[in-house]
Amino acid sequence: MQAVLLGGSNSVLSHALSCGLEQQLEVANLALGATTCVQNLCEVVRNEERVRNAELIVTESNVNDVGCLKYFGRDIRFVENSIDLFYRELFRLNPNVVVLILPVKANPFETRDIIKCINERHLRNADLYGFMTLEIDKIFESNGPDEADLLMLDARHPIHSYMYHLGSNIGRYARENRRALADHRTVHSEQVRLSRSPLSFLRAEDFEHCKRTRKSNSRFSEDVILLEGDVSVPSEAIGRTLLGVLSWSDNFSCMRLSNGDEIFIKPFGDLYSFNEFVAQPVIKLGCLVGSFYGDMQDTTEESIHLTRRSAGELADEWEIGSGNLQFSAPVGLVGFLLTDGSVGGELLNRPLGRKDVSSLAPSPEPYRRTIDNYVKRKRLISVSNAVLNRIIDSAKVLAEHDVEEARKLLKVALQIDPNSSRGRAVAKIIKVKMASHTGVR
């Protein structure tokens, strides 16, 4: 049974989501780390027939859609419009889509309100197009913040084992409902008129008079042109809007786009990567693209893989005297994601209603208990009684100023020694203070 996986690093990590899916289905994994729904959209455009013919599509991008606001500081409506465009194009080709809403830990840049807005936009589209949804974020939240922490590798990635079993459950569900999914695709093809897509991908081979090479690794293989000088953008791109750039350079590199009286300078990392073009210029006649050999401070916009802050840190690490990253390698260009800006007409007269398949999500409890038991048995933190008591006393003092942080600190102490009478006494004090703060009696 054929499936396509679209997403970011949660779909790339080994022994996690993709591996679980592959235990049940034949999976074409088109995911790429540190990318948003626009990269997913790019792969849908580049692999139209594969997406159209797949029996199931699994997609996750809410985590990185939230993150791109942090990196680029763009208007949230910009991201919401990108989400809408992605789902519209996906539905145009295939109705059998599972949308995963994965957990993101809030921080000062990625607030709960922003996370909620982005997640709701995904769910709104799923409701419009009748997609299946799995809200893992709500499942984790229902177990409380401490329990959710145990199930997260970091702010953006649930633990591998949980994601593995999630993927396996989705794959098993697809196999058990293969006939129903096939019937759904048949009805979809009869009811939905496949309007012309406004999107296209300009490949390396479309550029003339360029040095072309083939780059490959264990997952990807692409034709790449090295932008060693200025190159004319092919005529078929004129009048179309540049949404993103797929690149694969040998080192940190920077692209210069000379478009009429406008100049755009965009940096790339040294990995195979997709980067949204924030400015979204409309390509003009005579547009030239080449490599920029200057420093990071001269760029007109940043990339997820390379911000001005991260470039400065790299410069310090490499002991570059200026403290600023200098670009010396040519850009390895794979292609441009373009749109003509049209919508192409409505595909539906009314929302189809999403199907909640959250029952496929594994219960977090066995994973939580396993991790908790491991910590207790291994005693990962080994300290003397004197140090342990110092931690407990610090939690007691901290409770006078920040009871929530004091609770977290005390939790560390009680994981070291759950039977500490001193720790239990302070726990009672903190519990009373928390109750008074919340008005609970």
Order of alpha helices (4+ residues) and beta strands (2+ residues): beta-alpha-beta-alpha-alpha-beta-alpha-alpha-beta-alpha-beta-alpha-alpha-alpha-alpha-beta-beta-beta-beta-beta-beta-beta-beta-beta-alpha-beta-beta-alpha-alpha-alpha-alpha
